[in-house]
Amino acid sequence: MKIGILGTRGIPNRYGGFEQCAEYLAVGLVERGHDVWVYNSDDHEYKGDVWQGVHIIHCKDPENKYGTFGQFIYDRNCFKDAKKRGFDILLQLGYTSNSIWYRIWPKDCKNIVNMDGLEWKRSKYNKYVQQFLKKAEKWAAIHADELIADSVGIQSYLKDKYQKASHFIPYGAEEFLNADETVLKAYSLQPYEYYLLIARMEPENNIEIIIKGYLQSNSSKPLVIVGKTNNAFGTYLLNTYGGNNNISFLGGIYDTVVVNNLRYYSLLYFHGHSVGGTNPSLLEAMGCRALIAAHNNVFNKSVLGEEDAFYFRDESEVGRIIEEVKAKEIYHYKLSNNIDKIVKLYNWDYIVYSYEKVFLQSLSQ
């Protein structure tokens, strides 16, 4: 098959979840003998035409000049190019800025869309943007040849909302096997003597609820927060809680080795995400044997299950969990069960196989 992948800033991954998905998926499909092409922003640091056997198409991306509107222009440029490529499959990762161009989607190939999460629920968007995102979601759901849902919660939503079936294929992760506690020295941390929260500074990630619950617990162990604080909500959190000696805002950390060791050696890892499907950072925490306290919602529970994490809805429940968890090793069964999920369900080989299966089925129809 000749396969095109668009909807990301490109590979190798320097940005986030969809870029990570594109990277693993593209390389995996090449290894299975397919001809794979990935669209890269011309602003991406990688300027080569081939990466690990994957063809790279560099498309003009004016986001730095026009802001968010530039993403729509970038996607349009990608679609205009794709119409000339003769793809069998065009995989679109996300719908936010892709679906407005459904009229110029290539007609001579199968258009497959990974629907991501419920983007219109994100509180960072005003009501006008949220209304647009609802329309964009509908355009993608209606006009795609096949839909992919990264969680069973999203799969059910698409069926109920649009009466359209989708294929459940989650993101992937790997088991972290190279723990090194010397990494903690740079942050003056001791193994299993701190709580960890890693997230974008957005209200729907329930960061303030976690902070308030931590403060209610009166724990003497520090709360470590990883994530850039250069937006309005991040600035508010930093100004409001940054003066507490037991709360450390470390900013963004992009060294995977450092982040994985922070996860591995935490006493509790808080995952407050409440919008979207399978979150890559949650899978990565599971792969690092983190003991997880997650926001109580269908998306997180569909990944973790009922018994393999602690769940909270409000700050009082966060405080109760902190008071309850005194030692990580007591809950070794939760850690082992989550590793089993990574190995059996969320491993990249299986995910690549699942995408390939959907592509082949689509072409046979």
SETOR-721559 format. One record per residue (C-alpha): residue number from 1; residue in three letters; x negated, z negated, y negated. Coordinates in nm, 3 decimals, always signed. Layout:
drenpa/kemar/x/z/y
NUM/ALA/X/Z/Y
...
END
This chain:
drenpa/kemar/x/z/y
1/MET/+0.000/+0.000/+0.000
2/LYS/-0.100/+0.058/-0.359
3/ILE/-0.005/-0.261/-0.541
4/GLY/-0.005/-0.342/-0.912
5/ILE/+0.012/-0.697/-1.045
6/LEU/+0.108/-0.770/-1.406
7/GLY/+0.242/-1.057/-1.611
8/THR/-0.081/-1.255/-1.644
9/ARG/-0.377/-1.258/-1.877
10/GLY/-0.588/-1.142/-1.585
11/ILE/-0.847/-1.237/-1.328
12/PRO/-1.075/-1.412/-1.254
13/ASN/-0.854/-1.706/-1.351
14/ARG/-0.940/-1.867/-1.683
15/TYR/-0.591/-1.975/-1.785
16/GLY/-0.332/-2.119/-1.547
17/GLY/-0.098/-2.104/-1.250
18/PHE/+0.006/-1.739/-1.251
19/GLU/-0.352/-1.626/-1.308
20/GLN/-0.458/-1.839/-1.013
21/CYS/-0.182/-1.684/-0.804
22/ALA/-0.285/-1.333/-0.909
23/GLU/-0.648/-1.405/-0.821
24/TYR/-0.590/-1.540/-0.471
25/LEU/-0.317/-1.290/-0.395
26/ALA/-0.506/-0.983/-0.512
27/VAL/-0.824/-1.068/-0.322
28/GLY/-0.626/-1.162/-0.011
29/LEU/-0.433/-0.835/-0.014
30/VAL/-0.756/-0.637/-0.055
31/GLU/-0.895/-0.818/+0.249
32/ARG/-0.585/-0.703/+0.438
33/GLY/-0.668/-0.343/+0.354
34/HIS/-0.446/-0.277/+0.053
35/ASP/-0.534/-0.103/-0.274
36/VAL/-0.474/-0.366/-0.544
37/TRP/-0.480/-0.331/-0.922
38/VAL/-0.448/-0.623/-1.166
39/TYR/-0.370/-0.589/-1.536
40/ASN/-0.607/-0.784/-1.762
41/SER/-0.576/-0.857/-2.131
42/ASP/-0.848/-0.674/-2.321
43/ASP/-0.930/-1.018/-2.462
44/HIS/-1.024/-1.147/-2.115
45/GLU/-1.392/-1.236/-2.084
46/TYR/-1.431/-1.027/-1.767
47/LYS/-1.494/-0.667/-1.872
48/GLY/-1.570/-0.504/-1.536
49/ASP/-1.352/-0.246/-1.364
50/VAL/-1.366/-0.410/-1.020
51/TRP/-1.372/-0.776/-0.919
52/GLN/-1.412/-0.874/-0.554
53/GLY/-1.264/-0.542/-0.447
54/VAL/-0.969/-0.563/-0.690
55/HIS/-0.934/-0.286/-0.950
56/ILE/-0.902/-0.422/-1.304
57/ILE/-0.697/-0.241/-1.569
58/HIS/-0.777/-0.356/-1.922
59/CYS/-0.473/-0.328/-2.151
60/LYS/-0.451/-0.380/-2.524
61/ASP/-0.327/-0.733/-2.596
62/PRO/-0.261/-0.815/-2.964
63/GLU/-0.156/-1.178/-2.903
64/ASN/-0.445/-1.309/-3.112
65/LYS/-0.317/-1.099/-3.403
66/TYR/+0.059/-1.141/-3.367
67/GLY/+0.095/-1.466/-3.171
68/THR/+0.365/-1.486/-2.904
69/PHE/+0.511/-1.149/-3.008
70/GLY/+0.183/-0.995/-2.898
71/GLN/+0.265/-1.086/-2.536
72/PHE/+0.563/-0.848/-2.545
73/ILE/+0.343/-0.567/-2.676
74/TYR/+0.085/-0.639/-2.405
75/ASP/+0.351/-0.619/-2.134
76/ARG/+0.485/-0.293/-2.278
77/ASN/+0.135/-0.148/-2.271
78/CYS/+0.100/-0.256/-1.907
79/PHE/+0.431/-0.092/-1.809
80/LYS/+0.344/+0.232/-1.986
81/ASP/+0.021/+0.246/-1.789
82/ALA/+0.188/+0.147/-1.461
83/LYS/+0.425/+0.444/-1.482
84/LYS/+0.124/+0.674/-1.440
85/ARG/-0.041/+0.491/-1.149
86/GLY/+0.182/+0.580/-0.855
87/PHE/+0.214/+0.223/-0.729
88/ASP/+0.417/+0.150/-0.417
89/ILE/+0.474/-0.207/-0.536
90/LEU/+0.466/-0.354/-0.886
91/LEU/+0.462/-0.733/-0.877
92/GLN/+0.563/-0.902/-1.201
93/LEU/+0.456/-1.265/-1.227
94/GLY/+0.715/-1.427/-1.451
95/TYR/+0.992/-1.271/-1.659
96/THR/+0.953/-1.424/-2.007
97/SER/+0.809/-1.121/-2.184
98/ASN/+0.841/-0.864/-1.903
99/SER/+1.213/-0.828/-1.858
100/ILE/+1.300/-0.694/-2.204
101/TRP/+1.123/-0.375/-2.095
102/TYR/+1.334/-0.327/-1.782
103/ARG/+1.436/+0.019/-1.906
104/ILE/+1.075/+0.138/-1.881
105/TRP/+0.990/-0.030/-1.552
106/PRO/+0.846/+0.239/-1.320
107/LYS/+1.128/+0.394/-1.120
108/ASP/+0.914/+0.538/-0.840
109/CYS/+0.802/+0.200/-0.700
110/LYS/+0.955/-0.130/-0.597
111/ASN/+0.972/-0.381/-0.883
112/ILE/+0.931/-0.734/-0.747
113/VAL/+0.959/-1.033/-0.982
114/ASN/+0.839/-1.388/-0.927
115/MET/+1.097/-1.575/-1.133
116/ASP/+0.884/-1.881/-1.218
117/GLY/+1.082/-2.184/-1.340
118/LEU/+1.375/-2.242/-1.572
119/GLU/+1.182/-2.154/-1.886
120/TRP/+1.486/-2.185/-2.114
121/LYS/+1.501/-2.558/-2.040
122/ARG/+1.167/-2.630/-2.202
123/SER/+1.219/-2.852/-2.505
124/LYS/+0.933/-2.692/-2.698
125/TYR/+1.163/-2.392/-2.758
126/ASN/+1.431/-2.394/-3.026
127/LYS/+1.787/-2.300/-2.934
128/TYR/+1.739/-1.935/-3.035
129/VAL/+1.436/-1.894/-2.809
130/GLN/+1.619/-2.073/-2.530
131/GLN/+1.912/-1.830/-2.566
132/PHE/+1.674/-1.536/-2.548
133/LEU/+1.504/-1.677/-2.237
134/LYS/+1.841/-1.707/-2.064
135/LYS/+1.901/-1.339/-2.134
136/ALA/+1.551/-1.248/-2.016
137/GLU/+1.608/-1.440/-1.695
138/LYS/+1.932/-1.248/-1.637
139/TRP/+1.770/-0.911/-1.704
140/ALA/+1.495/-0.984/-1.453
141/ALA/+1.733/-1.119/-1.189
142/ILE/+1.966/-0.820/-1.216
143/HIS/+1.715/-0.536/-1.242
144/ALA/+1.444/-0.643/-0.997
145/ASP/+1.442/-0.483/-0.652
146/GLU/+1.335/-0.815/-0.499
147/LEU/+1.311/-1.169/-0.637
148/ILE/+1.057/-1.432/-0.537
149/ALA/+1.126/-1.803/-0.595
150/ASP/+0.841/-2.051/-0.583
151/SER/+1.067/-2.341/-0.487
152/VAL/+1.386/-2.387/-0.288
153/GLY/+1.542/-2.534/-0.602
154/ILE/+1.485/-2.207/-0.791
155/GLN/+1.603/-2.011/-0.487
156/SER/+1.934/-2.201/-0.484
157/TYR/+1.972/-2.161/-0.860
158/LEU/+1.928/-1.782/-0.842
159/LYS/+2.185/-1.758/-0.564
160/ASP/+2.439/-1.972/-0.748
161/LYS/+2.382/-1.820/-1.092
162/TYR/+2.338/-1.450/-1.010
163/GLN/+2.461/-1.423/-0.649
164/LYS/+2.125/-1.272/-0.565
165/ALA/+1.906/-1.366/-0.270
166/SER/+1.537/-1.437/-0.320
167/HIS/+1.232/-1.493/-0.103
168/PHE/+1.086/-1.843/-0.109
169/ILE/+0.708/-1.820/-0.149
170/PRO/+0.536/-2.118/-0.314
171/TYR/+0.201/-2.139/-0.486
172/GLY/-0.103/-2.237/-0.286
173/ALA/-0.378/-2.495/-0.296
174/GLU/-0.679/-2.603/-0.093
175/GLU/-0.782/-2.932/+0.057
176/PHE/-1.050/-3.101/-0.153
177/LEU/-1.336/-3.200/+0.077
178/ASN/-1.634/-3.272/-0.151
179/ALA/-1.556/-3.605/-0.319
180/ASP/-1.838/-3.742/-0.535
181/GLU/-1.776/-4.069/-0.714
182/THR/-2.078/-4.021/-0.942
183/VAL/-1.856/-3.783/-1.142
184/LEU/-1.664/-4.088/-1.264
185/LYS/-1.966/-4.235/-1.440
186/ALA/-1.927/-3.997/-1.735
187/TYR/-1.585/-4.156/-1.800
188/SER/-1.680/-4.518/-1.722
189/LEU/-1.430/-4.527/-1.435
190/GLN/-1.444/-4.701/-1.098
191/PRO/-1.296/-4.556/-0.777
192/TYR/-0.929/-4.647/-0.726
193/GLU/-0.928/-4.862/-1.040
194/TYR/-0.739/-4.632/-1.278
195/TYR/-0.415/-4.437/-1.309
196/LEU/-0.422/-4.064/-1.385
197/LEU/-0.190/-3.822/-1.563
198/ILE/-0.274/-3.452/-1.602
199/ALA/-0.032/-3.234/-1.798
200/ARG/+0.031/-3.015/-2.096
201/MET/+0.148/-3.231/-2.384
202/GLU/+0.516/-3.135/-2.372
203/PRO/+0.822/-3.368/-2.377
204/GLU/+0.964/-3.231/-2.050
205/ASN/+0.652/-3.355/-1.870
206/ASN/+0.772/-3.711/-1.939
207/ILE/+0.434/-3.829/-2.063
208/GLU/+0.575/-4.087/-2.302
209/ILE/+0.796/-4.235/-2.029
210/ILE/+0.486/-4.277/-1.812
211/ILE/+0.290/-4.436/-2.096
212/LYS/+0.571/-4.678/-2.183
213/GLY/+0.616/-4.772/-1.817
214/TYR/+0.244/-4.834/-1.786
215/LEU/+0.251/-5.062/-2.091
216/GLN/+0.549/-5.252/-1.949
217/SER/+0.355/-5.320/-1.628
218/ASN/+0.082/-5.518/-1.807
219/SER/-0.173/-5.370/-1.567
220/SER/-0.534/-5.418/-1.668
221/LYS/-0.641/-5.093/-1.501
222/PRO/-0.677/-4.803/-1.749
223/LEU/-0.439/-4.508/-1.777
224/VAL/-0.637/-4.185/-1.806
225/ILE/-0.461/-3.884/-1.960
226/VAL/-0.605/-3.533/-1.925
227/GLY/-0.462/-3.251/-2.140
228/LYS/-0.518/-3.092/-2.478
229/THR/-0.359/-3.289/-2.762
230/ASN/-0.380/-3.020/-3.029
231/ASN/-0.006/-2.952/-3.050
232/ALA/+0.257/-3.156/-3.238
233/PHE/+0.364/-3.367/-2.940
234/GLY/+0.006/-3.427/-2.830
235/THR/-0.084/-3.539/-3.181
236/TYR/+0.214/-3.776/-3.183
237/LEU/+0.112/-3.930/-2.849
238/LEU/-0.249/-3.967/-2.961
239/ASN/-0.151/-4.129/-3.292
240/THR/+0.104/-4.359/-3.127
241/TYR/-0.086/-4.473/-2.818
242/GLY/-0.448/-4.370/-2.869
243/GLY/-0.535/-4.705/-3.026
244/ASN/-0.471/-4.890/-2.700
245/ASN/-0.804/-4.968/-2.536
246/ASN/-0.656/-4.924/-2.188
247/ILE/-0.524/-4.571/-2.254
248/SER/-0.784/-4.294/-2.255
249/PHE/-0.699/-3.946/-2.382
250/LEU/-0.975/-3.725/-2.242
251/GLY/-0.844/-3.396/-2.380
252/GLY/-0.854/-3.078/-2.173
253/ILE/-1.097/-3.069/-1.879
254/TYR/-1.147/-2.730/-1.712
255/ASP/-1.422/-2.811/-1.464
256/THR/-1.243/-2.804/-1.128
257/VAL/-1.498/-3.032/-0.966
258/VAL/-1.446/-3.299/-1.231
259/VAL/-1.067/-3.273/-1.226
260/ASN/-1.047/-3.287/-0.847
261/ASN/-1.269/-3.594/-0.832
262/LEU/-1.058/-3.766/-1.096
263/ARG/-0.753/-3.697/-0.879
264/TYR/-0.920/-3.806/-0.558
265/TYR/-1.041/-4.143/-0.690
266/SER/-0.729/-4.237/-0.885
267/LEU/-0.517/-4.529/-0.765
268/LEU/-0.197/-4.350/-0.870
269/TYR/-0.149/-3.995/-0.992
270/PHE/+0.152/-3.944/-1.220
271/HIS/+0.331/-3.609/-1.216
272/GLY/+0.602/-3.606/-1.480
273/HIS/+0.694/-3.236/-1.475
274/SER/+1.070/-3.187/-1.473
275/VAL/+1.117/-2.815/-1.544
276/GLY/+1.023/-2.528/-1.318
277/GLY/+0.950/-2.466/-0.955
278/THR/+0.645/-2.549/-0.749
279/ASN/+0.386/-2.675/-0.996
280/PRO/+0.026/-2.576/-0.909
281/SER/-0.118/-2.901/-1.043
282/LEU/+0.106/-3.099/-0.807
283/LEU/-0.020/-2.902/-0.507
284/GLU/-0.378/-2.954/-0.622
285/ALA/-0.318/-3.330/-0.647
286/MET/-0.178/-3.329/-0.294
287/GLY/-0.488/-3.143/-0.175
288/CYS/-0.705/-3.409/-0.338
289/ARG/-0.537/-3.691/-0.145
290/ALA/-0.390/-3.835/-0.463
291/LEU/-0.123/-4.101/-0.422
292/ILE/+0.157/-3.945/-0.624
293/ALA/+0.429/-4.092/-0.843
294/ALA/+0.651/-3.801/-0.947
295/HIS/+0.949/-3.752/-1.172
296/ASN/+1.266/-3.765/-0.962
297/ASN/+1.399/-3.409/-0.958
298/VAL/+1.482/-3.141/-0.704
299/PHE/+1.168/-2.938/-0.773
300/ASN/+0.924/-3.220/-0.708
301/LYS/+1.118/-3.351/-0.409
302/SER/+1.134/-3.008/-0.249
303/VAL/+0.752/-3.006/-0.246
304/LEU/+0.676/-3.369/-0.166
305/GLY/+0.975/-3.472/+0.044
306/GLU/+1.157/-3.802/+0.023
307/GLU/+0.896/-4.028/+0.178
308/ASP/+0.556/-3.895/+0.072
309/ALA/+0.559/-3.994/-0.295
310/PHE/+0.700/-4.257/-0.529
311/TYR/+0.970/-4.136/-0.769
312/PHE/+1.072/-4.243/-1.117
313/ARG/+1.342/-4.150/-1.368
314/ASP/+1.257/-4.387/-1.653
315/GLU/+0.989/-4.620/-1.784
316/SER/+1.117/-4.923/-1.595
317/GLU/+1.074/-4.739/-1.266
318/VAL/+0.723/-4.633/-1.369
319/GLY/+0.639/-4.999/-1.435
320/ARG/+0.787/-5.105/-1.101
321/ILE/+0.575/-4.849/-0.913
322/ILE/+0.259/-4.967/-1.087
323/GLU/+0.338/-5.326/-0.998
324/GLU/+0.407/-5.229/-0.635
325/VAL/+0.093/-5.024/-0.569
326/LYS/-0.206/-5.255/-0.535
327/ALA/-0.426/-5.054/-0.298
328/LYS/-0.426/-4.684/-0.217
329/GLU/-0.531/-4.711/+0.148
330/ILE/-0.208/-4.890/+0.240
331/TYR/-0.026/-4.560/+0.188
332/HIS/-0.259/-4.343/+0.398
333/TYR/+0.041/-4.188/+0.578
334/LYS/+0.171/-4.040/+0.250
335/LEU/-0.170/-3.888/+0.180
336/SER/-0.201/-3.745/+0.531
337/ASN/+0.148/-3.596/+0.524
338/ASN/+0.078/-3.424/+0.195
339/ILE/-0.249/-3.280/+0.325
340/ASP/-0.055/-3.144/+0.622
341/LYS/+0.179/-2.966/+0.380
342/ILE/-0.114/-2.805/+0.200
343/VAL/-0.271/-2.690/+0.527
344/LYS/+0.048/-2.560/+0.691
345/LEU/+0.277/-2.446/+0.409
346/TYR/+0.087/-2.415/+0.085
347/ASN/-0.232/-2.249/+0.208
348/TRP/-0.327/-1.919/+0.048
349/ASP/-0.363/-1.720/+0.371
350/TYR/+0.000/-1.789/+0.458
351/ILE/+0.111/-1.711/+0.102
352/VAL/-0.073/-1.377/+0.100
353/TYR/+0.088/-1.295/+0.436
354/SER/+0.431/-1.387/+0.296
355/TYR/+0.392/-1.159/-0.006
356/GLU/+0.269/-0.877/+0.213
357/LYS/+0.572/-0.921/+0.440
358/VAL/+0.812/-0.900/+0.143
359/PHE/+0.635/-0.588/+0.012
360/LEU/+0.655/-0.410/+0.347
361/GLN/+1.019/-0.504/+0.399
362/SER/+1.103/-0.378/+0.051
363/LEU/+0.939/-0.042/+0.113
364/SER/+1.124/-0.001/+0.444
365/GLN/+1.467/-0.034/+0.281
END
